[in-house]
Amino acid sequence: MRTRALAVVCALAACVLALAASAVAAKPAVTTIPIDETNIINCGGYQLEESVQGTITIRSFSQDGELVREITAYSLVHTFTNPDTGESVRTPDVGIDFVRFEEDGSFTVAIIGIVGRITIPGEGLVVADLGRIVLFFESPDDEEPDVVFDAGKHVDLSAAICEALAP
């Protein structure tokens, strides 16, 4: 699922791509990254398999050869499966991250959309991480950004998914 760390990694990766683009561009540099991967999630005494498919599209805007902002659009689906029980849950990961870079090296990331949502037939919405959160990073090395704005439901989806698929 989209995380603050992933947002920063995508922003920094796009930064490198944008700097390789022309010095002054009227249009944004657009990079589309197809995603088709499988990960292992450690839930303490057991593991889950996570399958992620979709795309991430990064639009990088430069001014006078300097990267000034990026818009990253997520269109992903995560499927979590417990290989011991065969049970699984799916969640969309859709939305947009807006990144604004400042001359001093700081940047702001606005994460907007559905980072994850799990519904169960007959129960409805069980857990969700959605809405808008704005983070301020003092530098690319800042691992604890300041939360500037927070609206919506924000939960630890990994813990909820581990609980939902526990044997």
Residue pairs with C-beta under 8 A, 6 or more apart in sequence:
1 78
1 91
1 93
1 115
1 116
1 129
1 157
1 158
2 74
2 76
2 93
2 95
2 97
2 111
2 115
2 116
3 115
4 109
4 111
4 135
4 145
7 72
7 97
7 99
7 109
7 111
7 135
8 109
8 137
8 140
10 56
10 58
10 72
10 97
11 70
11 72
11 97
11 99
11 107
11 109
12 140
13 58
14 31
14 58
14 60
14 70
14 72
15 60
15 67
15 70
15 101
17 29
17 31
17 58
17 60
18 29
18 60
18 61
18 62
18 67
18 70
19 62
19 67
21 29
21 60
21 62
22 62
23 62
23 64
23 65
24 62
24 63
24 64
24 65
25 61
25 62
28 59
28 60
28 61
28 71
29 59
29 60
29 62
30 57
30 58
30 59
30 60
31 57
31 58
31 60
32 55
32 56
32 57
32 58
33 55
33 56
33 57
33 58
34 54
34 55
35 52
35 53
35 54
35 55
35 56
35 76
36 52
36 53
37 51
37 52
38 49
38 50
38 51
38 52
39 49
39 50
39 52
40 47
40 48
40 49
40 50
41 47
41 48
41 49
41 50
41 80
41 158
41 161
41 162
43 162
43 165
43 166
44 162
46 82
46 84
46 166
46 167
47 83
48 80
48 81
48 82
48 83
48 161
48 162
48 165
49 80
49 81
49 83
50 78
50 79
50 80
50 81
51 78
51 79
51 81
52 76
52 77
52 78
52 79
52 93
53 76
53 77
54 74
54 75
54 76
54 77
54 93
55 75
55 76
56 72
56 73
56 74
56 75
56 76
57 72
57 73
57 75
58 70
58 71
58 72
58 73
59 70
59 71
59 72
59 73
60 67
60 69
60 70
61 67
61 68
61 69
61 70
61 71
62 68
66 101
66 103
67 101
68 100
68 101
69 98
69 99
69 100
69 101
70 97
70 98
70 99
70 101
71 96
71 97
71 98
71 99
72 96
72 97
72 99
73 95
73 96
74 93
74 94
74 95
74 96
74 97
74 113
75 94
76 92
76 93
76 94
77 90
77 91
77 92
77 93
78 90
78 91
78 92
78 93
78 116
79 88
79 89
79 90
80 88
80 89
80 90
80 91
80 161
80 165
81 87
81 88
81 165
82 88
82 165
82 166
82 167
84 167
85 165
85 167
87 165
88 165
89 118
89 120
89 161
89 164
89 165
91 116
91 117
91 118
91 157
91 161
92 114
92 116
92 117
93 114
93 115
93 116
94 113
94 114
95 111
95 112
95 113
95 114
95 115
95 130
96 112
96 113
97 109
97 110
97 111
97 112
98 109
98 110
98 112
99 107
99 108
99 109
99 110
100 107
100 108
101 107
102 108
105 138
105 139
105 140
106 136
106 137
106 138
106 139
107 136
107 137
107 140
108 134
108 135
108 136
108 137
108 148
109 134
109 135
109 137
109 145
110 132
110 133
110 134
110 135
110 149
111 132
111 133
111 134
111 135
112 131
112 132
113 130
114 128
114 129
114 130
115 129
115 130
115 157
116 127
116 128
116 129
116 130
116 157
117 125
117 127
117 128
117 129
117 130
118 125
118 126
118 127
118 128
118 157
118 160
118 161
118 164
119 125
119 126
120 126
126 160
126 164
127 155
127 157
127 160
127 164
128 153
128 155
129 153
129 154
129 155
129 157
130 152
130 153
131 150
131 151
131 152
131 153
131 154
132 149
132 150
132 151
132 152
133 147
133 149
133 150
133 151
133 152
133 154
134 147
134 148
134 149
134 150
135 145
135 146
135 147
135 148
136 145
136 146
136 148
137 145
138 145
